[in-house]
Amino acid sequence: MDIDWRILIVLSPVLLAASWAVFNIGQAALKQFQTFFNKQA
């Protein structure tokens, strides 16, 4: 069974954008968790 590379080519910009968004949101969420736990102490 051979892989159809066209699917990967079409989905790669979508996956790139999703990973970029998760990376940016993850940084903001981590910072928010840190400030929340620092206020609790």
MOPAC internal coordinates of N, CA, C and O (Angstrom, degrees):
PM7 1SCF
backbone

  N    0.0000 0     0.00 0     0.00 0    0    0    0
  C    1.4594 1     0.00 0     0.00 0    1    0    0
  C    1.5315 1   108.67 1     0.00 0    2    1    0
  O    1.2310 1   121.09 1   -55.98 1    3    2    1
  N    1.3000 1   115.52 1   124.02 1    3    2    1
  C    1.4592 1   120.72 1  -176.68 1    5    3    2
  C    1.5274 1   110.01 1  -100.30 1    6    5    3
  O    1.2310 1   120.83 1   -35.15 1    7    6    5
  N    1.3129 1   116.02 1   144.85 1    7    6    5
  C    1.4592 1   121.46 1  -179.46 1    9    7    6
  C    1.5243 1   109.13 1   -80.71 1   10    9    7
  O    1.2310 1   120.88 1   -44.47 1   11   10    9
  N    1.3315 1   115.92 1   135.53 1   11   10    9
  C    1.4584 1   120.31 1   174.49 1   13   11   10
  C    1.5269 1   107.62 1   -86.22 1   14   13   11
  O    1.2310 1   120.88 1   -72.26 1   15   14   13
  N    1.3234 1   115.93 1   107.74 1   15   14   13
  C    1.4667 1   121.07 1  -174.03 1   17   15   14
  C    1.5144 1   112.77 1   -70.59 1   18   17   15
  O    1.2310 1   120.18 1   162.72 1   19   18   17
  N    1.3387 1   117.27 1   -17.28 1   19   18   17
  C    1.4685 1   119.92 1   179.57 1   21   19   18
  C    1.5201 1   110.96 1   -63.60 1   22   21   19
  O    1.2310 1   120.28 1   144.98 1   23   22   21
  N    1.3240 1   117.07 1   -35.02 1   23   22   21
  C    1.4677 1   120.87 1   178.32 1   25   23   22
  C    1.5208 1   109.68 1   -63.16 1   26   25   23
  O    1.2310 1   120.41 1   136.25 1   27   26   25
  N    1.3176 1   116.81 1   -43.75 1   27   26   25
  C    1.4668 1   121.29 1   179.16 1   29   27   26
  C    1.5252 1   111.10 1   -64.54 1   30   29   27
  O    1.2310 1   120.58 1   139.58 1   31   30   29
  N    1.3226 1   116.50 1   -40.42 1   31   30   29
  C    1.4627 1   120.43 1   179.59 1   33   31   30
  C    1.5240 1   110.76 1   -65.39 1   34   33   31
  O    1.2310 1   120.17 1   140.63 1   35   34   33
  N    1.3179 1   117.28 1   -39.37 1   35   34   33
  C    1.4612 1   121.11 1   179.92 1   37   35   34
  C    1.5268 1   110.82 1   -71.13 1   38   37   35
  O    1.2310 1   119.96 1   140.44 1   39   38   37
  N    1.3278 1   117.68 1   -39.56 1   39   38   37
  C    1.4585 1   121.01 1  -175.56 1   41   39   38
  C    1.5224 1   113.84 1   -83.91 1   42   41   39
  O    1.2310 1   119.70 1   163.86 1   43   42   41
  N    1.3280 1   118.18 1   -16.14 1   43   42   41
  C    1.4668 1   119.71 1  -175.79 1   45   43   42
  C    1.5319 1   113.28 1   -61.22 1   46   45   43
  O    1.2310 1   117.84 1   137.67 1   47   46   45
  N    1.3437 1   121.72 1   -42.33 1   47   46   45
  C    1.4696 1   118.66 1   176.71 1   49   47   46
  C    1.5225 1   112.74 1   -64.06 1   50   49   47
  O    1.2310 1   120.49 1   144.65 1   51   50   49
  N    1.3143 1   116.67 1   -35.35 1   51   50   49
  C    1.4659 1   120.47 1   178.82 1   53   51   50
  C    1.5243 1   110.07 1   -66.62 1   54   53   51
  O    1.2310 1   120.48 1   135.39 1   55   54   53
  N    1.3267 1   116.68 1   -44.61 1   55   54   53
  C    1.4620 1   120.63 1   178.90 1   57   55   54
  C    1.5210 1   111.31 1   -66.15 1   58   57   55
  O    1.2310 1   120.40 1   142.91 1   59   58   57
  N    1.3106 1   116.84 1   -37.09 1   59   58   57
  C    1.4614 1   120.75 1   178.08 1   61   59   58
  C    1.5285 1   110.54 1   -64.84 1   62   61   59
  O    1.2310 1   120.39 1   135.29 1   63   62   61
  N    1.3247 1   116.87 1   -44.71 1   63   62   61
  C    1.4570 1   120.43 1   179.15 1   65   63   62
  C    1.5275 1   111.28 1   -65.40 1   66   65   63
  O    1.2310 1   120.13 1   140.11 1   67   66   65
  N    1.3096 1   117.36 1   -39.89 1   67   66   65
  C    1.4635 1   121.01 1   179.33 1   69   67   66
  C    1.5219 1   111.10 1   -65.58 1   70   69   67
  O    1.2310 1   120.13 1   137.94 1   71   70   69
  N    1.3189 1   117.36 1   -42.06 1   71   70   69
  C    1.4648 1   119.60 1   179.90 1   73   71   70
  C    1.5228 1   110.80 1   -67.87 1   74   73   71
  O    1.2310 1   120.16 1   143.92 1   75   74   73
  N    1.3298 1   117.29 1   -36.08 1   75   74   73
  C    1.4686 1   121.24 1   176.87 1   77   75   74
  C    1.5250 1   110.49 1   -64.47 1   78   77   75
  O    1.2310 1   120.37 1   137.89 1   79   78   77
  N    1.3261 1   116.90 1   -42.11 1   79   78   77
  C    1.4613 1   121.00 1   179.24 1   81   79   78
  C    1.5256 1   110.83 1   -66.33 1   82   81   79
  O    1.2310 1   119.93 1   136.88 1   83   82   81
  N    1.3152 1   117.74 1   -43.12 1   83   82   81
  C    1.4640 1   121.03 1   178.58 1   85   83   82
  C    1.5181 1   110.41 1   -63.42 1   86   85   83
  O    1.2310 1   120.00 1   140.84 1   87   86   85
  N    1.3195 1   117.61 1   -39.16 1   87   86   85
  C    1.4557 1   121.64 1   178.69 1   89   87   86
  C    1.5327 1   110.58 1   -63.01 1   90   89   87
  O    1.2310 1   120.07 1   133.20 1   91   90   89
  N    1.3296 1   117.47 1   -46.80 1   91   90   89
  C    1.4630 1   120.59 1  -179.07 1   93   91   90
  C    1.5232 1   112.15 1   -68.83 1   94   93   91
  O    1.2310 1   120.02 1   137.01 1   95   94   93
  N    1.3208 1   117.56 1   -42.99 1   95   94   93
  C    1.4578 1   121.16 1   179.13 1   97   95   94
  C    1.5237 1   109.73 1   -67.74 1   98   97   95
  O    1.2310 1   120.60 1   144.04 1   99   98   97
  N    1.3221 1   116.46 1   -35.96 1   99   98   97
  C    1.4620 1   120.41 1   178.71 1  101   99   98
  C    1.5184 1   111.91 1   -63.92 1  102  101   99
  O    1.2310 1   120.25 1   140.63 1  103  102  101
  N    1.3211 1   117.13 1   -39.37 1  103  102  101
  C    1.4644 1   120.30 1   177.21 1  105  103  102
  C    1.5182 1   110.75 1   -63.59 1  106  105  103
  O    1.2310 1   119.98 1   134.83 1  107  106  105
  N    1.3209 1   117.64 1   -45.17 1  107  106  105
  C    1.4583 1   121.66 1  -179.63 1  109  107  106
  C    1.5250 1   110.62 1   -65.95 1  110  109  107
  O    1.2310 1   120.46 1   139.49 1  111  110  109
  N    1.3136 1   116.73 1   -40.51 1  111  110  109
  C    1.4621 1   120.31 1   179.68 1  113  111  110
  C    1.5246 1   110.99 1   -66.32 1  114  113  111
  O    1.2310 1   120.32 1   139.76 1  115  114  113
  N    1.3139 1   117.00 1   -40.24 1  115  114  113
  C    1.4582 1   120.63 1   178.82 1  117  115  114
  C    1.5231 1   110.65 1   -63.82 1  118  117  115
  O    1.2310 1   120.44 1   138.27 1  119  118  117
  N    1.3137 1   116.77 1   -41.73 1  119  118  117
  C    1.4607 1   120.68 1   177.80 1  121  119  118
  C    1.5226 1   110.94 1   -63.74 1  122  121  119
  O    1.2310 1   120.77 1   140.64 1  123  122  121
  N    1.3228 1   116.14 1   -39.36 1  123  122  121
  C    1.4588 1   120.40 1   179.69 1  125  123  122
  C    1.5353 1   110.56 1   -67.11 1  126  125  123
  O    1.2310 1   119.69 1   138.52 1  127  126  125
  N    1.3283 1   118.19 1   -41.48 1  127  126  125
  C    1.4620 1   121.24 1   176.55 1  129  127  126
  C    1.5252 1   111.13 1   -62.23 1  130  129  127
  O    1.2310 1   120.59 1   139.37 1  131  130  129
  N    1.3334 1   116.47 1   -40.63 1  131  130  129
  C    1.4589 1   119.71 1  -179.66 1  133  131  130
  C    1.5246 1   111.08 1   -64.00 1  134  133  131
  O    1.2310 1   120.00 1   136.54 1  135  134  133
  N    1.3261 1   117.60 1   -43.46 1  135  134  133
  C    1.4681 1   119.61 1   179.51 1  137  135  134
  C    1.5256 1   110.00 1   -68.01 1  138  137  135
  O    1.2310 1   119.74 1   144.41 1  139  138  137
  N    1.3261 1   118.10 1   -35.59 1  139  138  137
  C    1.4611 1   120.53 1   178.68 1  141  139  138
  C    1.5334 1   110.87 1   -64.13 1  142  141  139
  O    1.2310 1   120.42 1   133.74 1  143  142  141
  N    1.3259 1   116.81 1   -46.26 1  143  142  141
  C    1.4605 1   120.01 1  -178.14 1  145  143  142
  C    1.5283 1   111.77 1   -72.53 1  146  145  143
  O    1.2310 1   119.99 1   152.08 1  147  146  145
  N    1.3349 1   117.63 1   -27.92 1  147  146  145
  C    1.4533 1   119.83 1   176.48 1  149  147  146
  C    1.5314 1   111.16 1   -71.36 1  150  149  147
  O    1.2310 1   120.17 1   148.01 1  151  150  149
  N    1.3325 1   117.28 1   -31.99 1  151  150  149
  C    1.4571 1   120.44 1   177.90 1  153  151  150
  C    1.5185 1   111.23 1   -73.20 1  154  153  151
  O    1.2310 1   120.32 1   152.06 1  155  154  153
  N    1.3299 1   116.99 1   -27.94 1  155  154  153
  C    1.4675 1   121.03 1  -179.40 1  157  155  154
  C    1.5277 1   111.05 1   -70.49 1  158  157  155
  O    1.2310 1   120.03 1   147.50 1  159  158  157
  N    1.3022 1   117.56 1   -32.50 1  159  158  157
  C    1.4726 1   121.34 1  -175.34 1  161  159  158
  C    1.5105 1   112.79 1   -77.86 1  162  161  159
  O    1.2310 1   120.10 1   180.00 1  163  162  161

